[in-house]
Amino acid sequence: MATEQPTKKEVEALFAENPQERRGNAFSMNRVEIVGGVANDPVFKTAKNDRPYAILNVITNSRLRLANGEYRDQSERHSITTFGRTAEFVANNIKKGQRVLVNARLHYTGGQLDDNGVRSPRHTHIHAETVQPLARGGGGGPAPESS
């Protein structure tokens, strides 16, 4: 199955210095949901602007079927940043080994042309809006809410 490659013009438009005007009524969504285990205790910090933030590493597991019919387990680590009250909640309530549900959005940095025409690397970041601890093994009842 062949995938269609974007044209050079389409790629350049993605990184344009002056992006097109926003459509006021167009539907769009930037949403990520991650359910997994917390790899280590969250790191709580304060930014230069005195805004609190926490960094949380969550591990997800998946099973891939190979061409020969065998299966391979794959784990991925997701570095997630939380801000404000959610960061304080994470720092005070989330610990290594807990399972969590993270509702987040993707944020991109980089991809800009420098004075020499060289494009900086583009990086993807996960910014959490909510982090909810999940009950373990059929404990019943809802998990406490995050801020």
C-alpha positions as CSV (number, residue, x, y, z in Angstrom):
1,M,0.0,0.0,0.0
2,A,1.7,3.2,-1.2
3,T,1.4,6.4,0.9
4,E,1.1,9.7,-0.8
5,Q,4.1,12.0,0.0
6,P,3.5,15.7,0.6
7,T,4.9,18.1,-2.0
8,K,7.7,20.4,-1.2
9,K,5.3,23.4,-1.3
10,E,3.0,21.7,1.2
11,V,6.0,21.0,3.6
12,E,7.2,24.6,3.3
13,A,3.7,25.9,4.0
14,L,3.7,23.9,7.3
15,F,6.8,25.9,8.5
16,A,5.9,29.3,7.0
17,E,7.0,32.4,8.9
18,N,3.5,33.9,8.4
19,P,0.9,31.1,8.8
20,Q,-2.4,31.5,7.1
21,E,-5.2,33.3,8.9
22,R,-7.2,31.2,11.2
23,R,-10.6,30.0,10.2
24,G,-13.0,31.2,12.8
25,N,-15.5,28.4,12.6
26,A,-13.5,25.5,11.4
27,F,-13.5,22.4,13.7
28,S,-10.1,21.3,15.0
29,M,-8.9,19.0,17.8
30,N,-5.5,18.5,19.4
31,R,-6.1,15.7,21.9
32,V,-4.0,12.8,23.4
33,E,-5.1,10.2,25.9
34,I,-2.5,8.0,27.6
35,V,-3.2,5.2,30.0
36,G,-0.1,3.6,31.6
37,G,2.1,3.2,34.5
38,V,4.2,6.0,36.1
39,A,7.9,5.2,35.6
40,N,9.3,7.3,38.4
41,D,8.2,9.9,40.9
42,P,7.2,13.1,39.2
43,V,9.7,16.0,39.2
44,F,8.2,19.3,40.4
45,K,9.8,22.6,39.4
46,T,9.1,26.3,39.1
47,A,9.7,28.1,35.8
48,K,11.5,31.5,35.5
49,N,8.1,33.1,35.4
50,D,7.2,31.5,38.8
51,R,4.8,29.1,37.1
52,P,4.9,25.6,38.7
53,Y,5.2,22.6,36.5
54,A,5.8,18.9,36.9
55,I,7.3,16.3,34.6
56,L,5.8,12.9,34.6
57,N,7.1,9.8,32.7
58,V,4.4,7.3,31.8
59,I,5.1,3.8,30.2
60,T,2.6,2.3,27.8
61,N,2.8,-1.3,26.4
62,S,1.6,-2.7,23.2
63,R,1.9,-6.0,21.3
64,L,2.8,-5.9,17.7
65,R,2.2,-8.8,15.2
66,L,5.2,-9.4,13.0
67,A,5.1,-10.4,9.4
68,N,5.9,-14.0,10.3
69,G,2.9,-14.2,12.7
70,E,4.9,-13.9,15.9
71,Y,4.2,-11.2,18.4
72,R,6.6,-8.7,20.0
73,D,5.9,-6.7,23.1
74,Q,6.9,-3.0,22.9
75,S,7.1,-0.4,25.7
76,E,7.2,3.3,25.2
77,R,8.1,6.1,27.6
78,H,6.1,9.3,27.3
79,S,7.5,12.4,29.0
80,I,4.5,14.5,30.0
81,T,4.6,18.1,31.3
82,T,1.8,19.5,33.6
83,F,1.4,23.1,34.7
84,G,-0.2,25.1,37.5
85,R,-2.7,23.3,39.8
86,T,-2.4,20.1,37.8
87,A,1.3,20.1,38.4
88,E,0.8,20.6,42.1
89,F,-1.8,17.7,42.1
90,V,0.7,15.5,40.3
91,A,3.6,16.3,42.6
92,N,1.5,15.6,45.7
93,N,-0.6,12.6,44.6
94,I,1.1,10.7,41.9
95,K,3.9,8.2,42.6
96,K,6.0,5.7,40.8
97,G,4.1,2.5,40.0
98,Q,0.6,4.1,39.9
99,R,-1.5,3.7,36.8
100,V,-2.9,7.0,35.4
101,L,-5.1,8.4,32.7
102,V,-3.7,11.5,31.1
103,N,-5.7,13.8,28.9
104,A,-3.3,16.1,27.0
105,R,-2.5,18.0,23.9
106,L,0.6,18.0,21.6
107,H,2.8,21.1,21.5
108,Y,5.6,21.6,19.0
109,T,8.8,23.6,19.2
110,G,11.5,24.2,16.7
111,G,11.3,23.8,12.9
112,Q,12.3,27.4,12.3
113,L,14.8,28.6,9.7
114,D,17.9,30.3,11.0
115,D,19.8,33.0,9.1
116,N,21.8,30.4,7.1
117,G,18.6,28.7,5.9
118,V,19.1,25.7,8.2
119,R,15.9,24.4,9.8
120,S,16.1,23.7,13.6
121,P,14.9,20.2,14.7
122,R,11.2,20.0,15.5
123,H,10.3,18.5,18.9
124,T,7.0,17.2,20.1
125,H,5.9,17.8,23.7
126,I,2.9,16.4,25.6
127,H,1.2,19.0,27.8
128,A,-1.3,17.4,30.2
129,E,-4.6,19.0,31.0
130,T,-5.7,16.4,33.5
131,V,-4.0,13.5,35.2
132,Q,-6.2,10.9,37.0
133,P,-5.0,8.1,39.1
134,L,-6.6,4.8,38.2
135,A,-7.8,2.2,40.7
136,R,-5.8,-1.1,40.6
137,G,-7.2,-4.5,39.8
138,G,-11.0,-4.2,40.1
139,G,-11.0,-2.1,43.3
140,G,-14.4,-0.6,42.3
141,G,-15.5,2.9,42.7
142,P,-14.2,6.0,40.8
143,A,-10.7,7.2,41.1
144,P,-10.2,10.7,42.7
145,E,-10.3,13.6,40.4
146,S,-7.3,15.8,39.5
147,S,-7.4,19.5,39.3
